[in-house]
Amino acid sequence: MGSEIIEMKTLEQPTAPSIKSRPIYQWPDRLPDAGDYLFVIEPCGRETLSELLREQAHERVRILLHHEGNEASSTGADLGPRRTEPAIWKRFEPKLLETLKESTVGCRLVVIGSEAFLWDVRGFAVAHGLVDEEILLYPMAGQGRRVFCAHCRTFTEGVHVSPVACTGCGCYLEVRDHFSRRLGAYMGVRVDAEEPGAVPQQEELN
């Protein structure tokens, strides 16, 4: 199954990044008042979802769970296919569009999962009429970064170290902190451009 929708009645705190393009995530103690909530989550966001729903009662809650997203992982290892693969996203789009169309005026969209997942869903929602004030993003730790190769324009998913080998051209990329909200990705540039073959030791990304 790719996704399901359920009708219900009922992390570490962000710090200012040194690079201005990196998003700052505001996590309120409680959700803003709204008559309609749509939660779109990856499996790694189940616990956070439960915590949010326990905090307060809601008139209408809809949950769209993406079964093909990432499970939580204490080691940062991938535990299944990435939701961001084009074929997987294409299977998810129709259900997401359907649930967005069912939203009422004043609906709040709450997205929980890997950072790449958040920005893919956010971009899709904005393209279909929502505004940023109606969207809350909850990134889950340990899911890695999406990196965009500045040379071959390929995305490499679930990146935890820098430099990293591009899945497209094979170049070793330095993962920059510059973040593109349109792509939902961090920029990667060839680390040995000036001295081919001089690839430094990998370091874990924060």
N, C-alpha and C positions, 0 to 999 in steps of 0.2 A: 504494500500500500504506500502511496506517495504522500497522502495527507488526509486529515479528517477534520471535520468541524463538529464541535460539541456545544450545545446550548446549556448554560448554567444559570441559576438564579443565586442569586446570592448577593559581599564582594569588596571588594575594597573600594574605599571612597576615592572619587576622582581628584586629581591635583592638576594645577595649571601646567600645561606642557611648555617646554622651552621653545618649541617651534610653533608659531602662531597658526599654521595650517592644520595642526593636529586638533581634532575635535575635543571639546570638554563635555563630559557627560554629567548632567545634573540628575541625581537620583533623589527625588523627594521622599520624605518619610512616609507619606501616604499619597495615593493617586489623587489628582484633581477631581472635583465633583463632575460627574457626567452621567447622563441617563443611559448611555450605550458605550460599552468597551469592547474592542476587538483586540485580543491578544494573538500575536503571530510569533510562534516560538520554535526553536530547535530543541531536540531532546535534552541538550545540556542546560536548558533554561527551566526545566520542570520545577526544581526546588525553589527558584526565585519566584516563579509564578505562584506556587503554593503560598509563599510568604506574603506576597502582595494581596492575594485573595483573603488571607486570614486577617489582615489588618483592618478591613472595613467591609461592610455589606454593599453590594452593588445591585442596581435594579435589573440590568441586563448585561450579561457577560457572554461573549462568544470566543471560543478558542480554536485557532487553526494551528495544528501541530504538524510540523514537517518531519515525517518519519525518516527521511533520507538525509537529514542534517547530522550534525556531530553530537555524539554522546559526550558527557563530561569525562575528562581525563586528567588525573593528577600528574601524569608524566608529560602531558602535552602531545602525546602520540595520536595520530589520526585513528579513528575507530570505525571507519566506513567511508563510503563515497562522499565527496564534498557536495553540498547542496548547490554550490556555485557553478558546478559543471553545467555547460549550456543545455545539454539534454535533460538533466534533472530539473533545472530552472524552468524549462519549457513545460514540463509536466506539472509544475507547481503553479505557474501563472494563472491558468483558468480558474482554479479554486480560489486563489487570492483575489482575483478580479471579481468573482461571484460574491465573495463575502464583503468586499468593499462596496459593491453596489447595493447590498442589503443594509448598509449602515444608515442610521438616522442622523438628522441634523445635530451637531454637537458631539458626535462620536469621537472617542479618543482611541487612537491606534497605539498599542504598546508592543514593541518588538524586543524579544529576548533571544540572545544567541551569540554567535561569533560576530566580530566587528564587520566582516565582509557581508554577512547575512543581514545585519542591521541596515547597512547602506543600500543594499540591493532592494530590500523591501521598502525602505524610505523613498528611494528614487521612483519605484513603481507606483507607490501611493501618491506622491506629489504629481506624477504624470497623469494620474487619474482623479485629480481634483482636491486632494488634501493639502493642507499647509503645515509648515513645520510646527506651528503652535498646537496642532492637534496630534502630534506624534511624540512619543516618549521612547527613547532607545536605552536598552539595558545590555551592555556588552558583558559577556562571560569570560573570565580569565582562563588562560591556558589553551586557547583555541588557535593561536598563531595569527600571523598577519597575511593578508593578500599583498603580493608584490607585483608591480607592473614594470616590465622590462622596457627601459627607455630606448632600447636598440631594436628589438624585434616585435615589441608591443604585445608580448605574451604575458598572461597572468600565471603566477605561481602561487598556489594556495597553501595555507597552513604553515607558514614559515616561522621558525622559532630562533634561527641563527643568522648571522651576517659575517662574512659573505655567504651567499647561497647560489647554487647552480640554477640558472634559468631553465625551466622545463621546455622552452622553445629553442633558443639558440645555443644553450649549453654554457654561455659565458657566466663567469662568477660575478655576482652582483653585490655591490655594497647596498644594504638596505637603508635608505635615508628616512629621516623622520618626517619629511614632507608628505602630507596626506592629501589625496584627491578625493573630495566628497562625491564628485560625479562618477568616478571609477570605483569608489570604495576601496582604494588601494594605496599602499605606500610606494614611493618611487625607488626603483633599483637601477643603478648605473654600474657599468663594468669597472671592477675594482683594479684590474691590471692593465688599463688602457694605455698608460704611459710606459709601463714596463711589463710586457706580455710574460705571463707565467709567474709573476711575483704576486701570489695570492696569500694574504695574511691568514693567520689562524682564526678559525671561527669563534665568535663570541655570541653568547646568548642575548637575545633581545629582551628589553624590559617591557 
